[in-house]
Amino acid sequence: MSLTGTRILRLLALLQSRRHWSGGDLAERLEVSTRTLRRDVDRLRDLGYPVEARRGTDGGYQLAAGAVLPPLLLDDDEAVAVGVGLHSAIQAGSVTGIEDSSVRALGKVIRVMPARLRRRIDALADMTVPAPWQESADRVDAQVLVTLAQACRDGERLTFGYTSRDGEVATREVDPHRLVLMGRRWYLVAWDLVRADWRTFRVDRLRDPESTGRRSIPRVLPAGDAAEFVRAGIAAAPRRFEVDVVVEADADVVRARIGLRGALEGLGPGRCRLTTGSDSLDWVTLLLARTGAEFAVRGPPELVAHLRACGDRFGRAAARSS
């Protein structure tokens, strides 16, 4: 490659690395005069790169968005990060509609990687066994996510079909605020115009979002941020069973074992109270097993009966196995 071609590639890499450069800084980095820099910028424009220039004390150069995506120049760490991200998106499978695009993009990235970088991505692929955690019913469509994200960004009012946790299907009209990814599940935080209140919507239960053509009304979210609002909503959601258990272990020990699944209250050395809610007694049983400690159930009585039945079943299994 000619010296000029190499310099232009370096110029492109610099313009892609940050939003704005002064002419003096660019010329110094490239070790050329400002006149040569202007000629190189013109060459980039001839190649289709939309380089903007401004005069004045705060002037300089920046790479603007164009009609098509131009080739990107990535350093080693950036290239590996893109490869790992695409590989993870393919394996996770929580968003539908991006699998083929992710495979094609990963193929293009790997094809042009130096061997030393390709080995790092290949090691990840070879040593990873995919094991999707969520059922297919929790997967969301990529186009739905894009539509919701654009409406949040642009302040556009939306309508969509929504299936409640009780199975009721209704059309909702909202002013969208933010998308929240919690664990492997997506939520939309929005102002519900019918209920005149803030609501959290599971995106996997949401269908056919469409813009109404009207602008959203800015409102103050009653929480520090959207993630905090979603967490509070999940914690306050009614559950079929309200669980109250005394665990024979310190609260910080139990917290380290069960994470954020439930509220803990210290009752003195070596003892704490665990409260949580769930629609599944099987889930509660697994949670209690994770505490790794003795415990006593204060409620509900259905949990006591469920644990007794599980204990009898496991006892019979142990007897047959011995």
Buried (B, 14 or more C-beta within 10 A) or exposed (E): EEEEEEBBBBBBEBBBEEEBBBBEEBBEEBEBEEEBBBEBBEBBEEEEBEBEEEEEEEEBBBBEEEEEEBEEBBEEEEBBEBBBBBBEBBBBBBBBBBEEEBBEBBEEBBEEBEEEBBEBBBEBBEEEEEEEEBEEEBBBBBEBBEBBBEBBEEBBBBBBBBBEEEEEEEEBBBBBBBBBBEEBBBBBBBBBBEEEEBBBBBBBBBEEBEBBEEEBEEEEBEBEEBBEBBBBBBEEEEEEBEBBBBBBBBBEBBBEBBEEBBEBEEBEEEBBBBBBBBEEBEBBBEBBEEBEBEBEBBEBEBBEEBBEEBEEEEEEEEEEEE
